Amino acid sequence: MQMNLKKRLFYIFVWLLICVLVGSAATYFFHLNFWVAFVITASALILNGVIAEIEDRMKGGFLNSRRNK
């Protein structure tokens, strides 16, 4: 089923907002350049999503509940 455009744009906005907020906090607390902190945060979120997707689709994962036999 196709996700509607408003929901997709909302999720993108929330993702960018999280990156901006964490990037700003890292700038304040760790004295990093904002764009460096933003890229680190965005990369971490993307990598986390990819790893979670792979784990969920493996045998016994959340989306594939078949047990290893």
N, C-alpha and C positions, 0 to 999 in steps of 0.2 A: 504494500500500500504506500502510495506517495505521501510524504509528509508535506503539509501545506506550507506555503511560503512564509506566512506570518510566524508560524512556530519555528521554522528554520532560522529566520532572521532574529527571532528572540533568543534562541540558543547561541547564535554567533555573537550577539550583543552581550549576553551573560559571560561567555567565554572571554571576550575581549575585556570586559569589565574586571573579571577576576585577574587577568594578566596585568591590567593597569594598576589595580590595587596592590597586588603582591609586588609588582615592580616598584611602585612608589614606596612601599614599606621597606623593601630591600635597599632602595636608594637612601632612605632615611637612616636605617639601622646599620647598614654595612658600608655606606659611603661608596656605592657602586654608581656607575653611569646608569641613568634610567633605561636607556635602550638596551644596554647589556642585561640588566635585570629583567626587562620585558621579554627579551629573546630567551633567556634561561627559563623563565616561567612558562612561556608558550611551548618551548621544547619539552619541558618536563610534563606538561599536561598532555601533549600529543603522544609522547612515549608511554605514559601511563595508560592512556586509552588504547593504544595498540597492544600493549602487553596484556591488559585486561581482556580485550577481545580475543586474543590468541588463547589465553587460559580458559575462557568461557566456552570456546568451541572445541577444546580438547575432550577426549573421552573422560567421562566423569565430571566434566565442567558444568557450569550453571546452565548453559544452553544445550548441553548434550549429556543427559543424565544416565546414559548407558554405563554400566559398570565394566571395568576391565575383567575379562574372563579368559 
